[in-house]
Amino acid sequence: MPVKVKADSSRTRIDVLIPAIEKDLETLPHVIDGIRKQVQHPIGQIMIVAPNRKRIVELCRRKNCRFVDENKVLPITKKNIHYRSKKWERSGWLFQQLLKMNGDTLGNSDYFLVIDADTVLITPHVFTEGDKTIFYCRNWSQPEYFRTYRKLLGKNPSSRSSFVTHYMLFNKSKLAQLKRRIESKHQKSWYSAIMSCMDKSKQFAFSEFETYGNFLYSMNPSGIILKKARNKSLHANAGQISAQRVATLAKKYRSLSFHKRKGYVRKTGVSNR
């Protein structure tokens, strides 16, 4: 007997990948709960890609997630990345983008959802419709993201919307195709090409979401459905938001982000991410 699927859900099985560090431990349980409640797909593994720290490993065990040591995902680690100025430190920020872009080597599903460890979904989300991928988008971005895209792929980005909205569904085969295209053009590993194409004097010089989204859009714009992200940033702790307030916010927004970006300010002798 065939399984009945709701109109607002999908049969497409997906894994979930969440890059995280210890500063995310306060929000991360809420991120995981939001995924299990709001993602309208069969979910395989929820993978937390993070430093091998006791508190993170314990959280993964408690929340029935798979812990993945971030130093075993790529041939390089954060120590190999030097992306900083006298005032800011972005090496870890770039490292987590590269970790996401190697998500096609993890999990068992053909698709994986990446979501930032500070963003909680508060309304139901579907990421595929038939053979089309749904992207949640916004109207503004960083110009430097597009300069790097042009250097990487030799063409202008083709989408008028920005794909930088804290979460995105990746198709493993298409992500692998993107990385092969970069390697063929630059005759070096895809991650080395990204780091060499970036202007490291700029704080926001590369976006994995903008790069992958525009690559797919350039190949088959009719295979993509764009929806407004409707994300709300809050300067509060995720655990302090009442269920009643979340319900009110859900009438207008799809997700909430609890950013703590002071970590990008460089401190002498301290390695930030």
N, C-alpha and C positions, 0 to 999 in steps of 0.2 A: 504493500500500500504506500503510495507516494506521501512524502512528508509535506504538510501544508506550511507555507511560509507567508508570514504577514506581509502586507504591501510595503510596510516601512522597515523591513528586515531583509537580510541577504543570506543565501546559502554558502557564500564564499567563506571558507575557513581562513582565518588569519592568526598569525602570531603577533605579539606585542613586544616592542623593544623600548626600554626606558633607560637612557644614560643618567647616572646619578652619582652624587658624592655625599659626604656626611652632612653637609649643610642642608641637604634636601630631606633628611629623615623625618622632619616635622610634617612636611606636606605629602611625602611619598605614599603613606598609607591611604590618604584621601584620593590621590591620583589613581591608585590601584582599584579602590572601591568604585570610583567613578567609571573606570573602564568596564568593570564587570557589570555594572548597572546599566550603563548607557550605550555601550557598543553593541549594535544589533547584528552581530555576526557570531558564528561558532568560533570560540577562541581556543587556540591550541596552547602554546606556552606564553606566559608573561615573563619576559627576560629582563632582569635588572643588570645592566652593564655598568660596573662600578669598581672602585678600588677594593682590594681584598681586606676589608675592615670588619671586625667582629660584629659591630652593631648592624651593619648592612646585611651581612650574611644571616644574622638572626632574624632580621625583618623579613628577608626572603623566605626563610623557613616558616615563619609565623603566618605569612600571607600566601603561602603555597605558590611562590614564584621561583623561577630558576635564576640562581646567581651566576653571572658570567664575569670572570676576572677581566677587567678592561685591558690589562697588559697582554692578554692572549688573543685579542681579536685582530690586531694588525701586526705587521712586521716591525712597526715602530711603537714607541710609547710617548707619553707626554714629555719625557726628558729629551726627546729628539726634536721637539718643536720649540722654536724661539720666536715668539710673537709678542713683543712687549715694547713699551717706551719707558721713559723715566717716570711717567705718571700712571700708566695702566699696564695690566698683565692679562693677555688674552690667549695664552698658550693652551690652557685647559679648555677654553671655549672652542677653539679650533679643533682640539683633539676629540671632543665629544661629537663634533660634526663629522669627522672622519670615521669615528666609530659607527655612527648611524649609516654612513655610506658603505660600510662593510657588513651590514646586516644581512646581505644575501648569502653570507657564509654561515649564518646561524639559523636555528629553528628548522622545522620540517614542512611548513606551509609555503605555498607559492607566493603569498603576500605577507607583509608584516607592517603593522602600524607602529610608527614612531611617535612618541609623545614626550614633551619636556616634563621633567620631574617637578615642575612648579605649577602645572596646569591641570585643572580638574574639570572634567566634562560634567555638565549639569542638565543636558537634554539628550534624548536619544540620537545616536549618530549611525548612519549607514555610509559606507565608503565605496560601494560598487552598485551599479544599476545595470543589469544585463552584463554586457562586455565593456561597459564604460566605468571609468574611475571618477569618483566624486572628490573634488578638492575644495576645501574651505579657504577662502581668500579674503584679502583686504585690498585697499585702494592705494597704499603707499609703501615704499620700500627704500632701501639705501642705494643710491646711484652706483656706489662702488661694487655692489653685488653684480650688476650688469656689466661693468667694465671687466671684471674677472671672468664672467661667463663668455664674453666676446673673445678674450684671450684663450680661454680653455677650448672653445668649440669653433672659433672662427666665424661666428654669425651673431646677429643681434637677437636678443630675446624676443619672442613673438607674442607673448601674452600681455594684455593691458592690465591684468590684475596681478597682485603680488601673492606668491604662494607661502610667504613667511607668516605662518599663523599657529606656531607651537605644536602642531601635529600634522601628520601626513601618512597616507597609505603608499607603500612602495611595492611594486611588482618586481620580484627578484630577477627575472630574466631581463627586464627592461633596464633595471639598475646596472646589471652586469654589462649590458650593451653600452650604456653611457660610459662606464669606466673603460671599456675596451676602446671606445671612440676617442677618449681623452689620451689613452696610452698610445694609440696609433698615430695621433696627430703630433704628440710631443716626444715620442720615443723614450719614454721613461714611465715609471709607475704612476698610476693615477693620482696618488696622494702627493708624490713629489711634484707632479705637474701643477696641482692645485697650489701648493706652497710656493712654487716658483712664479706662478702667474699673479699671485696676490700682491697688492701694494701694502707691505707690512707696516708702513707708516700710518695707515688708516686703521681706526678701531674696528670698523665694520667692513671687512674686505672680501668675505666669501660667505655664501649661504648655500648649504646643501639642499634646502627646500626650494629655493629659487632656481638652482641649477637643474635639479631633477624635474621639477614642474615644467619649466620652460623647454627642456629637452623633449619631454613627452608631448607637450603642446605643439612643438615644431614638427613632430612626426605625424601627429594625427589629432588635430584640434577637435574633430567631431567625436573622438573617443573620450573626451573629457567633459565633465559637468562641473561648472563653477558655482559655488554657493557662498554667500557672505558668511564670514567667520563669526562675527558678533562675539568677540572676546572682550572681557572686562578685566582690567588690572586692578587689584586691590592691595592696599598697603595694610595688611592684617595677617594674622595666622589663620590657616585653613580651618583649624579646629575651633576657632572662635566664632565662625559664621553659623548662625542658627539655621535649622531646617526651614523655618518660616522665611528667613531672608533669602535663602537659596531658591526657594519656590518663587518668590517675588522676582528675583533676578532672572530666573529661567524664562519668564514671560518675554524678556527682551534679549537675553544673551544665551549663547550655546555653551560657553566655557568661562572659567575664572582662572586668572593667573596671579600667583602670589610671588612676585619677583623680589629677589634679594640681591641687588646688583652691586652692593658696596664691595663685594668680593673682587670686582674687577679693578678696584683702586690698588695700585701697587704699594706694597709695604716692604721695606728693606729687609732682606733675609727671609721673606715669607713667600712661598709658592702658592698662588691662588688659582682657582678655577671657577 
